[in-house]
Amino acid sequence: MSDNRVMWPRSARDLIDGQERLARAQPALWRPRSTPHVVGACVVRFPRGQIGPGARGDPGWAAAVAMGGRRVVAEATVTGAAAGPYAPGLLAMREGPLLEAAVRRLAVVPEVLLVDATGRDHPRRAGLALQLGAELGLATVGVTHRPLLADGDWPADTRGATAALLLGGERVAAWLRSRAGTRPVVVHAGWRTDVDVAVDVVMATVCEHRTPEPLRHARWLARIARAHG
């Protein structure tokens, strides 16, 4: 268990305090072992066609997966309720407990976890990807479709090309062209990872699609769980 637990506070003020504390933390950086490593991913889905930004108590379906290469070695789903409303910069209060529950249910613990959220690209440099890693004691990497606050030009249209995303002059994430001819994804430094390691992890898990396979599988699991209510 990590010494930097978030404990998913229920008030915005407590969460902000926790984010500021995590932003100051300096945990040892994770580096992959020389042998192939198990990469996990987790996502949460809420009801389709929802009106408004979302409220506390909304039903949610979270899924987690662990993969060794292209092989699924563990998967899990949980059903629960959103712990808070949606609010910019405070996503952890809404989704954190569900995601934690799904990852903890995995029979195989991943070495690094992909999260559908930002990390250092955040008003307080501590987005959900970073917070979840601190809570679980796992290295994390955020993967999103667009940056939250950081800014930077797109990379060249070549597989593996990157371009820095800066926030206050700090490189907090990168555009990554995971597949030529498609929109790049944003790769975020999370808990115990820097941008370079985060990019390496994502590229190692991208196959035929622009999105890493563990995230694609987790999204599929969450959609199936939602469909079965």
N, C-alpha and C positions, 0 to 999 in steps of 0.2 A: 504493500500500500504506500502511496506517495505521501511525503510529508507536506505537500502543498495542496491538500484537499480543498475543494471549493465548497462542498456540502450543499450545493444548489440552493442558495438563499432565496427566500420567497419575496423579499422586498428589493426594489431597484437599488436603493441606497446600499444595502448589504452586498449586492452583486457587484456594484461599482467598486466598493472597497476591496472586494476579492480580486477583481480584475486588476486594479492598481497594484495590489500586492504581487500577483502573478507576473505582471509586466516587469517588476523589479527583480524577480527571481533569476538566478543564473545556474540552472541545472547543467550537469555534464552533458555534452552533445552525444547523441546516439550515432553510432556508425554500424552499418550492416556487417555481419560476420562474413567470412570468406565463403562459407557454404551457403546454398540457397536459403532464403529466409521466408518465413510465413508472414504474409501481408493480410491485414484485416481491413474491413470497411464497415461503416454503419450509416444508416439513414433513418429518418422518420417521415411518415406521411400522415396527412390529416384529411378529413373528408373532402371529396370533390365538390366543386360548386359552392364552396363556402362564401358567405357574404361578409365583407369586412376583413380586417387584418387578422382576426383570430382572437379568441378569448381564453382565459383560464378555464380549464375543464373540458375543452374540446377533445373528442376522442382522437387518439393517435395510435399508429401502428409502427413500431420500430423494428428494424431488422439489422442483423450483424452477420458477417461471414468472415471466415479465415481461409485463405488460399495459399497453397504451395505451388508456385508456377500457375498452371491453368487448372489445377485440381482443387476442388473444394474439399477442405478437410474438416470443416465445422460450419454450422449455420444455426441461427437462432432468431426467433421473433418474440416480441412481447406486445401486449395490448394494454393501453392505459389512458391517462388523461394528461393533457397539456398542463404543466405546472404553473404557467403564467400566460398572460396575453402576449401577442407579438409586439415588440417594440424595437426600433433600430438600435443596434449595439448591445441589446440585452437578450439575444436569442437563447443564450444558455439557460435563462430562467424558464423558458418555455419548453425546450427540447432536451436539455441536459439529463434529467432523471430517466427519461425513456431510453435515450441512447446508452447511458451507463448500464441500465438493466439488461438491454439486449447484448451488449458486449460481455458482461459478466456471465451471461448464460452460455457463452461459447465453451465447448468442451476442449478446444485447443486455443491457447492464448497466443495471439499474434505478436510478432516482434515490433511491428510498426502498424499504425492504424490510419486509414484514410477516412477523412470526415468531410461531409458535404457542408463546409463552413469555412470561415476565414480563421487566420491565426494572428499574426502581428499586424495585418492590415485591418486595423480597428481603431476607434477613437482613443482607446486606452492601451493599445498594443496587446490585447488579450481577448481575441475572439473565441468562439465556441470550440474550434479545433484545438486550441491551446489549453483551454480550461478542461476539456474532457480528458486530454492526456494527463494533466496534472492530477485529476481525480482518480484516474485508473492506474497511474504510474506507468503509462505506455508512451513511447514516442509517437507523435502524430504528425500528419501532413494534411493540410486543407486543400480541397479541390473544388473550385467554383467556376461558373460560366463567365463571371465578370468580377472585377475588383470592387471592394467596398469603398475605399477612400483613395487608395494608391493610384498613381498615374504613370503611364508609359506607353510608348508606341508598340504596335504589333510586331512580332518577329517576322523573319523571312518565311516564305511559303515552302519550307523544307522540313521534313520530319526531324524532330529533335531540336529545331531552332528555338532559341529563347530570347526574351527581351526583359530588361529589368522593370519592375514596378516599384516606384519610390513613394515614400510617405515621409514628409519632413526631411528629405534628403537621405533617408535610410532605405536600403533595399529590403523590403519586407515580403516580397512575392515576385513571381515572374510569369509573364505570358509564356506558354509552351505550345509549340505547334506539334501536337502529339501525332497528327496525321496530315500529310500534305493535302492541300485542296479543301480543308475544313477550317472552321473557326478555331482559334487556339483556346485552350483552357487556361485558367489561372491556378497556379500552384503556390501554396502558402507555406511558409515556415510555421511550424506549430510547436508543440512541446518537445524539447530536446532535439529539434531539427533546425538546420539552417536552410536557406533557399536551394543551395546546390544539392544537398542530400535529398531534399524534397523532390526536386526535379528528377534525380536518379531513380528514386522509388517509383514515381509515376511512370517514367519511361519503361521501367522494367516490368510494369504490369499492364501496359497498353498492348493490345493485339490488333484486331481488325478495325476496332472502333476508336473514336477520339477520346473516350472516357475509359479510365482504368477498369479492368475486368472485375476486381473485387467490388468497386462501387456499382457497376452495372448489375452485378448479381444481387447485391444488397437491395438495390432499388426494386428489382424484380420481386424479391422476397416480400418487401414491404407492400408492394402493390397487390400481390396475391393475398397477403394477410388482410389487407383492407377489403378486398373483394369478397372475402369470406366472413367479414364482419366480426 
